[in-house]
Amino acid sequence: MVVFDTYSGDTHCMDRLATAILARMLERRAATTDELRAYVQGLPELAYALESGDNPADVLVALEKLGLVQHDA
């Protein structure tokens, strides 16, 4: 997925795991890290990412740094 930020003019190319997490968050309007992990574990084509050490929390931090998501306390 490629995301264009109209405010900064930046273009972000996201991997499949980040794309799935962002899509799920948009679908649900919000999600916890545990909900996102369970969702990804249910996707056979992405479950390997969790086994190889990728972490939804890390993806969320990266997306927040890009300004694509915002942490809600």
N, C-alpha and C positions, 0 to 999 in steps of 0.2 A: 504494500500500500504506500502511496505517496500522498503526503499531506502538505498543503500549501497554507502558510500562515499569512493571512491578508494584512495583519498589523505590522509584522516585521519584514515581510517579503521573503522569508526563509521557506525552503522546501525541505521536508524531512522524508527520507525513505525508511520505512519501518519493516522489520523482519516479520515472519509469520506469527510468532508468539505475541509480539507487541500489537500487531494488527488484530489478532483474536481478542486480546484483553481490552483494547480500546473499543472494538465493536461491541463486546459484551457490556461494557460500561455504558455505552450509548444506548444500547437496547434496554438495560435495566435502570438507567438514569443515575445509578450509583452502585457500588459493589465493594465489599470488603475483600481484603487479600485472601482470606480463607475461601470465600465464595468464588473468587477468580481461579484459585488453585483447583478447586473441585471441578469447575467448568472445564479447565484445560485438561485435567486428568481424564475427563470424559470424551475428549477428542483424540482418537487414536493417532492421527497424524501429527499431533503436538505433544502428546504425553511424554514422548522421548525427551523433549526439551526439559521437562522437570527432572527426569532421571539423569540428565547430563549436567545438572546443577543450575540451570536457569531458574529464576525465582520471580513470581509475579510481583513481589514487593520491589525487587530491583527494577523491573520493567516500569512500575508505577513511578519510582523515583526518576528514572530517565524521562518518562513522559511529562512529569511535572517540571523538570529542568527545561524542557522544550516549550513549556507553556501550554501543553495539550490537555492536561488534567490539573485539577486543583485539589489539594488535601482538605478534607472537611473534618474538623475535630469534633 
